[in-house]
């Protein structure tokens, strides 16, 4: 029995599924880490792999970056959490607000889920309306309202002109489903028609402009602009979920859409420098619904570990390192990765494709790149092919996200990309007769 197998058997006795996060599960058992260093992870069996998962996009500088380790170690000696303020919270808030044109004020929370949840509650408090709209298939965390229709299927997703509000978790209240309006991603005509039908009740439209679960491709400019113009006209708020995509540019993926300024933006993952984090930022008047000094507080908001000095220290160092030069460098390397993967697909001569932008990519077992959730829906056959390729890559020393997506870190170089492309080519070539 391996060390990992033994650990998993122990885990099964004390945790549902043997773990606290489903993404670590593999058959016959998950593997467990010994250490991470740079862009490599070594498991407790002694196997070293290139890490293209980076803890689900949260480690923009890879593992154990010396500058982050040094700063956090110094802070640990001073304390980890207090019931009085810390200077680092103010300094880091100043840095984040300065990065994006749409940011005037911000608050820190502890996860991306909490950041999205806080944005939705702030939008309701500001507008006095109850409904939210979101794109079909988009993942926005665990909040009842935010997760609706992220796993809808052909059998329950309804007509394209009026997508159904489909629950993820059993027991989701019908009232929550009734307050979530689903719009098709990248279809401005249908989306606006649906929004118009709910104009008087919509507090906000929640939008990820490159949603991982939908297929990891950027939203079309005309779609984003149409949504933005509609919210402006109807006094609804536009919320960008940039928990994953804030790494796309110095000021987030919102920089792709000139003249479009979301009212609120949710962030998380990489802005914690490897520690749990979330944040929301945006218009001052909207953010001020959380102002505890107001005569009437519309949205009381707090959190025991929000803005703790360890996360603030790691996050500030990480984001200061992720300057304009670092962004350009990692995005250029990702262009090389997407081109190299495309070449591997062509050499293997299989009906697959790659999508992505910025420092991310996703391999699809489809001949044509999808442009919507329904285009990108993974069939059982495609899911089986994806798993086969992921298993091959893992055995060949490559760690990927379980959708066959990858994310780069600043400590990677062309050598790691070449290794990835070679592994992709080898895997697809072996699989050719399965397509």
C-alpha positions, 0 to 999 in steps of 0.5 A: 500500500502506497503512502497516498493510498494509506492516507486516503483510507484514513481520510475516508473515515473522517471526511465525506469522500475522504477530503475537503475539496473534490478537485484533489480526487483521483482514482483509485486515490488522490496523491498527497504533496510533499512540497512545491517549489517554483512551478514544480510539485513533488508528491509524497511518493517522490514524483515531481511534476510541472504544475499547470494547475497552480491551485486552481489559478491562485498561484501566479508566482508558483510555489514558495516564492522567496519574496513571499515566504520571507515577508510572511515569515516576518509577519508570522512572528508579529501575529496572524490576526487581530481585533484592531486594524493593521497598516498593511490592509490600508497599504494593500487596499491603496495598491488594488484600488490604483490598479483598475479604473473602475475601482474607487473603494474596496473591501477584503473578504476570505474567498472568491465565493464570499466576494461574489456573494458580497457583490450581489448583496451590495447590489440588492442593497443599493438598488432595492431590487431582488433579482440577479441575472447571470450567464448560463453555465458560469461558475461563481462559487457556492452561494445559492443565487450565484451557482444557479444553472452552472451545471444545466444539461440538455435535458433541463436547460430549456429553450435558448430564448429562455434558459431555465434556472436549474439548481445545483444542490438538492434543497435549493429553495424555489424562491432562490431559483425564481430570483435568478434570471439566466441569459445565454453567454455571447448572445447579445440579442437573446440576452437583452430580450430576457433582461428587458422582460425583467428590467424592473426587478434586476439588481444586477447582471453578474458576468465573468468575461472568460468563464472557465466552466463555459469553455475558457474563451473571452466574451465577445465585445458586442455582448459585453458592451450590450450588457453594460449599456443595458445596465446603464440605461436601466439603473441596474448594476454590472458586476464582473467576477474576476476571481480567476480573470484578474490575472489577464491584465494589470487591471484585470480582464475588464481592460479588454473592453474599452469604455466598459466600467463594471460597477463592482468587481469580485476578486480572489485567488491570486490576490492572496499570494497563496493564502485564502482571500477575496475582495470586492471593489468598485464605485464608491457610492455602491461600496458605501452601502457597507459603510458602518459610519452611515446613518443607515447601514444598508448592508452590514458587513464584516468577517473575522479573518477578513484582511488578516495581516498574513494574507495582506502581506503575501497578497501585496508582495505578490501583486507588486511582483505582478507588474506590467512587465510580468503581465506581458511576459506571462501572457506572451509565454501563454501565447507560445503555449497555445500555439504549441498545443495547437501544433501538437493537435495538428501533428496528432491529427485529431479533432481537438482545439484549444481556447484561452487568453492571457495566461490560461488555456483549455483543451477541448475534445471538439474540432471547433472552438465553442463560443457559448455554454451550449456549444462548449457542453462536454458530452459523455464521450468528450468527458471520457476523452478528456479524462484519458488525456488528463491521466496521460499528462499526469503520468507524464509529469504534467498537472492540469485542472480537471477540465483539461485547463492550464494556467501559467505562473511567472516562474515558468519558461519555454522549457516547461511549455515544450514539455507540456506540448510534447506530452499533449502530442504523445497523449493525443497520438495514442488516443487517435483511434478513440476519437 
